[in-house]
Amino acid sequence: MSKHYQIVVVGGGPAGLAAAIKASQSAGVSVLLIEREARLGGILKQCIHDGFGVVRFGEKLSGPEYAERFIKQLAQTGVTVSLFSYVTRMRRGDKGFDITYVCKDGVQNVTCDKIILATGCRERTRNAIFINGDRCAGVYTAGAAQNLVNILGVMPGKRVVILGSGDIGLIMARRLTLEGAKVIGVYEAKPTPSGLTRNIHQCLHDFDIPLHLSSTVTRVFGTNRLESVEISKVDDKMRPIEGTQTTVECDCLVLAVGLIPENELARELGVPLDNRTKGAIVDQNCQTLADGVYACGNALHVNDLVDYVSESGETAGGAAVAESKRKLVPVTLQGKLLYAVPQRLDVNSDLSKVIMYFRASDELSQQRLTVSVGGKTAFTKVYNKLLPPEMERITLDLTGVDLTDGEVTVKLEDK
Ligand SMILES: Cc1cc2nc3c(=O)[nH]c(=O)nc-3n(C[C@H](O)[C@H](O)[C@H](O)COP(=O)(O)OP(=O)(O)OC[C@H]3O[C@@H](n4cnc5c(N)ncnc54)[C@H](O)[C@@H]3O)c2cc1C
């Protein structure tokens, strides 16, 4: 007979760790944490630069140091941890949910009342962005290159082109330079950099690494190993401009071209996803539209600060142990918003501290964010500057606001 747990958490990164710790704090709750890798910590294991935990701990920790604090805390709880265990299937069953995972003992089945999905995200690859050319070695996603350098101690190349100026691309540009590679340049299709301003300075300017905006890699060349890449300028719709091609000799192309929430298991459970975030649609408790299924961390939406990943894990873990009969109202977006999470509010839950994350759709200045219910303003804040790479977080107190029939609207507009 399958073993039964109240809560199963899938993924042992910062989101899953925080969710499991929080859930275990309720007396008598049985929690199983399933992680496919050999160690807990998720992607933080390979992020050896500092800057993690400033919001939560007021310190600049490395990724492994940040993860270690939660791993130590987890060891003090009664959470059962199953490492080297890959969840392959989930579905609703007679006892809540049936979960199948593969581990060194073979295929295992457990049942549970609630599921917390903390599966992180995956990287976009060369195929996902349609780079043509030879099928040679030397083309890596940034995560794979980071894993080679920081975990395996192997250099992915000596002359490196980086495509994508998001934080991961910038951090890899610095990391590979520090390890002795020549980073020829960071190329970015957009007219503005995608990473945090501090990373542009600390990772590129401080190391004299050029940043080429409105440019992309359109082709790779190499018989066995990468020998060169073709760079093209792009127009305002990010289409390559004919006649602008140049060739850059290199033996390594690092692709830092975006992360996509990992939601194969969510799809299997029939969890509706948000086209804007590519993660689940959730309420303020991180519960998806499928009752009993929660999502947090990068599986929910791509975060730039791990502190908020842990925060959403705690929200999911705390809520999953509570019983609630939900009544959901939709949150409608207006104006220049890329996305906002949560996309629903449960009016039967606590509304005194609703945490909402959002991103602006463009680089904007002098903006006003307004949250209104039934046409009445419930929250307003003015922002001098908003950048799409920098996620914003607000806390709403909606106690006493009548949400029963009122539509909740979040609007970003010129001040
Ligand atoms: C390549 C890469 C580099 C990054 N570098 C930085 C950085 O330098 N600085 C920064 O601030 N942020 C960085 N981030 C962002 C970082 O991902 C988040 O801050 C945070 O680590 C996300 O936490 P998470 O728990 O949601 O996901 P993750 O840390 O990705 O953890 C998800 C966990 O789920 C497990 N998992 C997934 N599917 C299954 C399954 N089916 N069965 C069992 N286990 C499963 C995975 O093995 C993994 O351990 C990076 C992200 C990526 C992808």
Ligand as a Chemical Component Dictionary entry (heavy atoms), coordinates in Angstrom:
data_LIG
# 
_chem_comp.id                   LIG 
_chem_comp.type                 NON-POLYMER 
_chem_comp.pdbx_formal_charge   0 
_chem_comp.three_letter_code    LIG 
# 
loop_
_chem_comp_atom.comp_id 
_chem_comp_atom.atom_id 
_chem_comp_atom.alt_atom_id 
_chem_comp_atom.type_symbol 
_chem_comp_atom.charge 
_chem_comp_atom.model_Cartn_x 
_chem_comp_atom.model_Cartn_y 
_chem_comp_atom.model_Cartn_z 
_chem_comp_atom.pdbx_ordinal 
LIG C1  C1  C 0 20.506 28.889 -14.626 1  
LIG C2  C2  C 0 20.002 29.818 -13.577 2  
LIG C3  C3  C 0 20.907 30.661 -12.938 3  
LIG C4  C4  C 0 20.436 31.549 -11.993 4  
LIG N1  N1  N 0 21.321 32.395 -11.429 5  
LIG C5  C5  C 0 20.870 33.292 -10.555 6  
LIG C6  C6  C 0 21.761 34.191 -9.983  7  
LIG O1  O1  O 0 22.928 34.187 -10.321 8  
LIG N2  N2  N 0 21.292 35.090 -9.060  9  
LIG C7  C7  C 0 19.965 35.102 -8.673  10 
LIG O2  O2  O 0 19.546 35.918 -7.827  11 
LIG N3  N3  N 0 19.108 34.242 -9.207  12 
LIG C8  C8  C 0 19.532 33.351 -10.137 13 
LIG N4  N4  N 0 18.644 32.506 -10.685 14 
LIG C9  C9  C 0 17.284 32.621 -10.236 15 
LIG C10 C10 C 0 17.000 31.509 -9.236  16 
LIG O3  O3  O 0 16.459 30.461 -9.983  17 
LIG C11 C11 C 0 15.967 31.829 -8.159  18 
LIG O4  O4  O 0 16.408 32.896 -7.382  19 
LIG C12 C12 C 0 15.674 30.646 -7.233  20 
LIG O5  O5  O 0 16.793 29.830 -7.066  21 
LIG C13 C13 C 0 14.519 29.863 -7.730  22 
LIG O6  O6  O 0 14.148 28.962 -6.719  23 
LIG P1  P1  P 0 13.130 27.805 -6.959  24 
LIG O7  O7  O 0 13.121 26.980 -5.720  25 
LIG O8  O8  O 0 11.850 28.335 -7.437  26 
LIG O9  O9  O 0 13.746 26.981 -8.174  27 
LIG P2  P2  P 0 15.111 26.122 -8.294  28 
LIG O10 O10 O 0 16.219 26.687 -7.476  29 
LIG O11 O11 O 0 15.335 25.967 -9.751  30 
LIG O12 O12 O 0 14.674 24.725 -7.671  31 
LIG C14 C14 C 0 13.761 23.855 -8.303  32 
LIG C15 C15 C 0 14.091 22.445 -7.844  33 
LIG O13 O13 O 0 13.067 21.573 -8.308  34 
LIG C16 C16 C 0 13.661 20.345 -8.695  35 
LIG N5  N5  N 0 12.736 19.681 -9.601  36 
LIG C17 C17 C 0 12.192 20.171 -10.754 37 
LIG N6  N6  N 0 11.370 19.268 -11.314 38 
LIG C18 C18 C 0 11.383 18.177 -10.509 39 
LIG C19 C19 C 0 10.747 16.911 -10.576 40 
LIG N7  N7  N 0 9.912  16.598 -11.580 41 
LIG N8  N8  N 0 10.984 16.022 -9.581  42 
LIG C20 C20 C 0 11.806 16.339 -8.547  43 
LIG N9  N9  N 0 12.475 17.517 -8.451  44 
LIG C21 C21 C 0 12.243 18.424 -9.401  45 
LIG C22 C22 C 0 14.979 20.782 -9.347  46 
LIG O14 O14 O 0 15.929 19.762 -9.403  47 
LIG C23 C23 C 0 15.409 21.936 -8.432  48 
LIG O15 O15 O 0 16.247 21.512 -7.382  49 
LIG C24 C24 C 0 19.080 31.586 -11.627 50 
LIG C25 C25 C 0 18.194 30.707 -12.268 51 
LIG C26 C26 C 0 18.651 29.837 -13.233 52 
LIG C27 C27 C 0 17.675 28.898 -13.898 53 
# 
loop_
_chem_comp_bond.comp_id 
_chem_comp_bond.atom_id_1 
_chem_comp_bond.atom_id_2 
_chem_comp_bond.value_order 
_chem_comp_bond.pdbx_ordinal 
LIG C1  C2  SING 1  
LIG C2  C3  SING 2  
LIG C2  C26 DOUB 3  
LIG C3  C4  DOUB 4  
LIG C4  N1  SING 5  
LIG C4  C24 SING 6  
LIG N1  C5  DOUB 7  
LIG C5  C6  SING 8  
LIG C5  C8  SING 9  
LIG C6  O1  DOUB 10 
LIG C6  N2  SING 11 
LIG N2  C7  SING 12 
LIG C7  O2  DOUB 13 
LIG C7  N3  SING 14 
LIG N3  C8  DOUB 15 
LIG C8  N4  SING 16 
LIG N4  C9  SING 17 
LIG N4  C24 SING 18 
LIG C9  C10 SING 19 
LIG C10 O3  SING 20 
LIG C10 C11 SING 21 
LIG C11 O4  SING 22 
LIG C11 C12 SING 23 
LIG C12 O5  SING 24 
LIG C12 C13 SING 25 
LIG C13 O6  SING 26 
LIG O6  P1  SING 27 
LIG P1  O7  DOUB 28 
LIG P1  O8  SING 29 
LIG P1  O9  SING 30 
LIG O9  P2  SING 31 
LIG P2  O10 DOUB 32 
LIG P2  O11 SING 33 
LIG P2  O12 SING 34 
LIG O12 C14 SING 35 
LIG C14 C15 SING 36 
LIG C15 O13 SING 37 
LIG C15 C23 SING 38 
LIG O13 C16 SING 39 
LIG C16 N5  SING 40 
LIG C16 C22 SING 41 
LIG N5  C17 SING 42 
LIG N5  C21 SING 43 
LIG C17 N6  DOUB 44 
LIG N6  C18 SING 45 
LIG C18 C19 SING 46 
LIG C18 C21 DOUB 47 
LIG C19 N7  SING 48 
LIG C19 N8  DOUB 49 
LIG N8  C20 SING 50 
LIG C20 N9  DOUB 51 
LIG N9  C21 SING 52 
LIG C22 O14 SING 53 
LIG C22 C23 SING 54 
LIG C23 O15 SING 55 
LIG C24 C25 DOUB 56 
LIG C25 C26 SING 57 
LIG C26 C27 SING 58 
# 
